[in-house]
Amino acid sequence: MEKVKPDERREAPWHAGLRAARANILPGLLLQGMMLALLIGYYLHPPTRAAMDRLAEIKAEWGYAYSALAAVVAGAFVPELLRLLVFQKGKPERKNLTELLFAIPFWGGMGLVVDWLYRRQAEWFGDQAIPSVVIPQVLVDQFVYNPLFAAPVTVWLYDWKNRGYRMNRGFFTAGYYRDHVVPALFATWGVWIPVVIVLYTLPEPVQIPLFSLALSLWVMLYAWMSAEKSG
């Protein structure tokens, strides 16, 4: 049997994911620290709690529309605005519009799905900040919903967009999942497991507003770190 040379061996997907997680460690830690501060503020600082409860009231009034709009702002408009201001020096390009045309429906849909998930989790496990409630919610979120839906759908759709909206036959194969989705999962877990622990430690009406804030903070921190590296 012919031996494979070391430089011809395919990198294990978890190695690629761990490299991505290490690259994200500083913005990830900053995001986690900010979310922890908001969690402490909610329970110990009345003005912070009042502000977050007000967001929850707005969310309750708007329902799923709030979730979709908040996710679009956080996942589509914030990153495109940062791209325009930080990387393009304030000079708009046609690509900004094409990126928005993809990102708006994508993040609007993801906002609806996340809202549905948080509502169902509160029904299934309860809505108390206790380990017997928070632990199963985090496990379902990160190790069922994420690997079975959120990560593959995100990777597939962005890859589809980056290929000029041409379908790749390999998208829905085990090999594609191993080589592309698994690394994304490891990178995501390194940042978002602590974040969702914070989210599920809060009452369900507050979770979607805080999820949107976390997404916005993550996008801004990541863009800032990228600009620092390229500067």
C-alpha positions as CSV (number, residue, x, y, z in Angstrom):
1,M,0.0,0.0,0.0
2,E,1.3,3.4,-0.9
3,K,2.1,5.6,2.0
4,V,0.6,9.1,2.2
5,K,3.2,11.8,2.6
6,P,2.7,14.0,5.7
7,D,2.0,17.1,3.6
8,E,-0.7,15.3,1.6
9,R,-2.7,14.2,4.6
10,R,-6.0,16.0,5.1
11,E,-6.2,18.1,8.2
12,A,-8.6,16.6,10.7
13,P,-11.8,18.8,10.8
14,W,-11.6,19.3,14.6
15,H,-8.1,20.6,14.1
16,A,-9.3,23.2,11.7
17,G,-12.1,24.1,14.1
18,L,-9.7,24.4,17.0
19,R,-7.5,26.7,15.0
20,A,-10.6,28.9,14.2
21,A,-11.6,28.9,17.9
22,R,-8.1,30.0,18.9
23,A,-8.3,32.8,16.3
24,N,-11.6,34.0,17.8
25,I,-10.4,33.7,21.4
26,L,-10.0,37.4,22.2
27,P,-13.3,38.7,20.6
28,G,-15.0,35.7,22.1
29,L,-13.7,36.4,25.6
30,L,-14.8,40.0,25.3
31,L,-18.3,39.0,24.1
32,Q,-18.6,36.5,27.0
33,G,-17.4,39.1,29.5
34,M,-20.0,41.6,28.3
35,M,-22.8,39.0,28.4
36,L,-21.8,38.0,31.9
37,A,-21.8,41.7,33.0
38,L,-25.4,42.0,31.6
39,L,-26.4,38.9,33.4
40,I,-25.1,40.2,36.7
41,G,-26.7,43.6,35.9
42,Y,-30.1,42.0,35.3
43,Y,-30.2,40.4,38.7
44,L,-28.3,43.0,40.8
45,H,-28.7,46.4,39.0
46,P,-32.3,47.6,38.8
47,P,-31.8,50.1,36.0
48,T,-30.2,47.4,33.8
49,R,-33.1,45.0,34.7
50,A,-35.6,47.8,33.8
51,A,-34.0,48.4,30.4
52,M,-33.9,44.7,29.5
53,D,-37.5,44.2,30.7
54,R,-38.6,47.0,28.5
55,L,-37.0,45.3,25.5
56,A,-38.8,42.1,26.6
57,E,-42.1,44.1,26.6
58,I,-41.5,45.4,23.1
59,K,-40.6,41.8,22.0
60,A,-43.9,40.6,23.5
61,E,-45.9,43.2,21.7
62,W,-44.2,42.5,18.3
63,G,-43.9,38.8,18.7
64,Y,-42.0,37.0,15.9
65,A,-41.7,40.2,13.9
66,Y,-39.4,41.6,16.6
67,S,-37.2,38.5,16.4
68,A,-36.9,38.7,12.6
69,L,-36.2,42.4,12.6
70,A,-33.7,42.3,15.4
71,A,-31.8,39.4,13.8
72,V,-31.7,41.3,10.5
73,V,-30.3,44.4,12.1
74,A,-27.7,42.4,14.1
75,G,-26.7,39.9,11.4
76,A,-27.2,41.9,8.2
77,F,-27.1,45.6,8.6
78,V,-24.5,45.9,11.4
79,P,-21.9,43.8,9.6
80,E,-22.5,45.5,6.3
81,L,-22.3,48.9,7.9
82,L,-19.0,47.9,9.6
83,R,-17.7,46.6,6.3
84,L,-18.6,50.0,4.7
85,L,-17.0,52.1,7.4
86,V,-14.0,50.0,8.5
87,F,-12.9,48.2,5.4
88,Q,-14.2,50.4,2.6
89,K,-13.4,53.7,4.2
90,G,-17.0,54.9,3.8
91,K,-17.1,54.2,0.0
92,P,-20.2,52.1,-0.9
93,E,-19.9,49.4,-3.5
94,R,-22.3,47.2,-5.4
95,K,-21.3,44.3,-3.3
96,N,-22.8,45.9,-0.2
97,L,-26.2,45.7,-1.8
98,T,-25.8,42.1,-3.0
99,E,-24.6,41.0,0.4
100,L,-27.7,42.6,2.1
101,L,-30.0,41.0,-0.4
102,F,-28.7,37.6,0.8
103,A,-28.3,38.4,4.5
104,I,-31.7,40.1,5.1
105,P,-33.8,37.0,4.4
106,F,-31.2,34.6,5.9
107,W,-31.0,36.4,9.2
108,G,-34.7,37.2,9.3
109,G,-35.4,33.5,8.9
110,M,-32.8,32.5,11.5
111,G,-34.3,35.0,14.0
112,L,-37.7,33.3,13.6
113,V,-36.2,29.9,14.2
114,V,-34.2,31.0,17.2
115,D,-37.3,32.6,18.7
116,W,-39.3,29.3,18.1
117,L,-36.5,27.3,19.7
118,Y,-36.4,29.5,22.8
119,R,-40.2,29.3,23.2
120,R,-40.2,25.6,22.9
121,Q,-37.3,25.1,25.3
122,A,-39.1,27.2,27.9
123,E,-42.1,24.9,27.4
124,W,-40.1,21.7,27.5
125,F,-37.8,22.4,30.4
126,G,-39.1,25.4,32.2
127,D,-38.1,29.0,32.6
128,Q,-36.1,29.1,35.8
129,A,-32.4,30.0,36.3
130,I,-31.6,26.6,37.9
131,P,-29.2,23.9,36.6
132,S,-31.9,21.3,35.9
133,V,-33.4,23.8,33.5
134,V,-30.4,25.6,32.0
135,I,-28.2,22.5,31.4
136,P,-30.7,20.6,29.1
137,Q,-31.5,23.9,27.3
138,V,-27.8,24.5,26.5
139,L,-27.3,20.9,25.5
140,V,-30.3,20.9,23.1
141,D,-29.2,24.3,21.7
142,Q,-25.6,23.6,21.1
143,F,-25.5,19.8,20.5
144,V,-28.8,19.1,18.8
145,Y,-30.1,22.3,17.1
146,N,-26.7,23.6,16.2
147,P,-25.2,20.5,14.5
148,L,-28.4,19.3,13.0
149,F,-29.7,22.7,11.7
150,A,-28.0,26.0,12.4
151,A,-24.4,25.1,11.5
152,P,-25.1,23.1,8.3
153,V,-27.8,25.5,7.0
154,T,-25.5,28.5,7.6
155,V,-22.4,26.8,6.0
156,W,-24.4,25.5,3.1
157,L,-26.2,28.8,2.3
158,Y,-23.1,31.0,2.6
159,D,-21.1,28.5,0.5
160,W,-23.9,28.5,-2.1
161,K,-23.8,32.3,-2.1
162,N,-20.0,32.5,-2.3
163,R,-20.1,30.1,-5.3
164,G,-22.3,32.5,-7.2
165,Y,-25.5,30.7,-6.2
166,R,-24.5,27.6,-7.9
167,M,-25.4,24.3,-6.2
168,N,-22.6,21.9,-5.4
169,R,-23.5,18.2,-5.5
170,G,-21.3,17.6,-2.5
171,F,-23.2,20.0,-0.2
172,F,-25.3,17.3,1.3
173,T,-22.7,14.6,1.8
174,A,-21.0,13.3,4.9
175,G,-17.6,14.4,3.5
176,Y,-18.8,18.0,3.1
177,Y,-20.3,18.0,6.6
178,R,-17.0,16.6,8.0
179,D,-14.7,19.1,6.2
180,H,-16.8,22.3,6.4
181,V,-19.5,22.0,9.1
182,V,-17.5,20.3,11.8
183,P,-14.8,23.0,11.8
184,A,-17.5,25.7,12.0
185,L,-19.1,23.8,14.9
186,F,-15.9,23.8,16.9
187,A,-15.3,27.5,16.3
188,T,-18.9,28.2,17.3
189,W,-18.8,26.2,20.5
190,G,-15.7,28.0,21.7
191,V,-17.5,31.3,21.6
192,W,-21.2,30.6,22.0
193,I,-21.5,27.9,24.7
194,P,-20.8,30.4,27.5
195,V,-23.0,33.0,25.7
196,V,-26.1,30.6,25.6
197,I,-25.5,29.6,29.2
198,V,-26.0,33.3,30.0
199,L,-29.1,33.6,27.7
200,Y,-30.8,30.5,29.2
201,T,-30.1,31.8,32.8
202,L,-32.4,34.8,31.9
203,P,-36.2,34.7,31.6
204,E,-37.4,33.6,28.2
205,P,-38.9,37.0,27.2
206,V,-35.4,38.6,27.7
207,Q,-33.5,35.9,25.7
208,I,-34.2,37.1,22.2
209,P,-33.3,40.8,22.8
210,L,-30.1,39.6,24.5
211,F,-29.4,37.1,21.7
212,S,-29.7,40.0,19.1
213,L,-27.4,42.2,21.3
214,A,-24.9,39.3,21.6
215,L,-24.9,38.8,17.8
216,S,-24.4,42.5,17.2
217,L,-21.5,42.7,19.8
218,W,-19.9,39.6,18.2
219,V,-20.1,41.1,14.7
220,M,-18.6,44.4,15.9
221,L,-15.8,42.8,18.0
222,Y,-14.9,40.4,15.1
223,A,-14.8,43.3,12.6
224,W,-12.7,45.4,15.0
225,M,-10.2,42.5,15.6
226,S,-10.0,41.9,11.8
227,A,-9.3,45.6,11.1
228,E,-6.6,45.6,13.8
229,K,-4.9,42.6,12.2
230,S,-5.0,44.1,8.7
231,G,-4.0,47.6,9.8
